[in-house]
Amino acid sequence: MSQGFTLIELMIALVLGLLISAAVLQVYLSAFRTSLVQQGGSEIADASVFGIQNLERQIRLANLGNSVFQINQTTKFGGVVLSAQNVGLPANDSSISDNLMTTSADSPPQNTASSRNSTWTGGSGTNIASDQLTIQYQNVIDSGLVDCEGNTVALNDWVIERYFIRGNGIFTCDAGRVESAGGINKTASVPAFGNEGVALIDNVEQFKVLLGVQSKDANNLAYIAPKNYLALPTSDPLYQAPIIAVKLGFLVRSNHVIPESTGNKYTIFGKENTVSSQSNFLRRNYESTIMLRNARVITP
């Protein structure tokens, strides 16, 4: 005569079933968390490999075609654009805005909600304002050279490019042309400078710039924020010292959140940045030093 399960047997079966289900759920959740972290890491790696490394190659073009190798804020067609003089204009010329030149700030950022903003405002995803880097070079090689927006550069054209964060954490390049006589080329047939540019890297929360300057006797090298470099007194040994390198700092985050908090404080160039958005994004900070091969100090 057959008998059914006893109450104890049924309870044991239910408990075993719950334990097995819990173990399966734990494995699934662990795999899901791992997948999110790997996806975030892949997104950040893409920014490094395809974004930052391409940017480094572009910046190495700075000062190409210029017969003057020791560049500062007074050098005509100098590879790092800090003043109107660098684009062949008088020092007091206001036809090119300061917000289109290499500049830096440490004050709280002036964020804008628009992803189409074309003006540098210092916007960032942290409590410190971001910087802007503007370079220029001449196409003297005529080998299919393109600017950072992908536009073909004609032989002997002077190119000006600026890199900055616009709204929503989009790291952007804006490229144009400089007249050989000085000033920005505003001809309709050439790329316009001063517009919103093209997106290079998404989800960039900070971009900082330091200028590597070397004393004229080549004995001292220092990395200085652009605004501090421009403010050096004439008595300082690095006053108008040649710029031979650029150091860049980035804070990049993933596009998707991850289960665990990753913290909200990150250090770039020795300064602590506190992120303003939620901390459940995977983030990485990058620092890169780019030697300007077309700008160098020549000593006797």
Order of alpha helices (4+ residues) and beta strands (2+ residues): alpha-alpha-beta-beta-beta-beta-beta-beta-alpha-beta-beta-beta-beta
